[in-house]
Amino acid sequence: MKKQKTLKELREQYGISQSKLAEAFEVSSSTIYNHEKDSSKISDSLLKKYMYTFDIKYDDIFLGNKYDIFVFENKNKSTVFERAKDLTP
């Protein structure tokens, strides 16, 4: 199963700054910042740009607010930690 990625993770994976992505998407840097903080209300047109630009499917993008993202990321970290503990004899 593929790990879902946040909008911020997608951008950072390719080393793109918020301002460069904003320029490419023809929006303000604050729009990119706000959607990385809370992507639960991202417009369809901007979401389509993310999907096309980063060649990712809708189901592989984690959308939510900063708290949801924090919980999501920590759950993934604890899952990895638990799996690592299972390997210990």
PERA-V644906 format. One record per pair of residues at least 6 apart in sequence whose ideal C-beta (glycine too) atoms are under 6 Angstrom apart, sorted by the first residue. I is the first residue (numbers start at 1). GAP is how many residues later the second one is. Records with the same first field share a line. If there is no record, write none. Layout:
# PERA-V644906
I: GAP, GAP
This chain:
# PERA-V644906
2: 58
4: 56, 58
6: 56, 63
7: 28, 29, 32
8: 28
10: 44
11: 10
18: 11, 14, 15
19: 10
21: 11
22: 6, 7, 10
25: 24
35: 7
37: 29
38: 27
39: 24
40: 23, 24, 25
62: 10
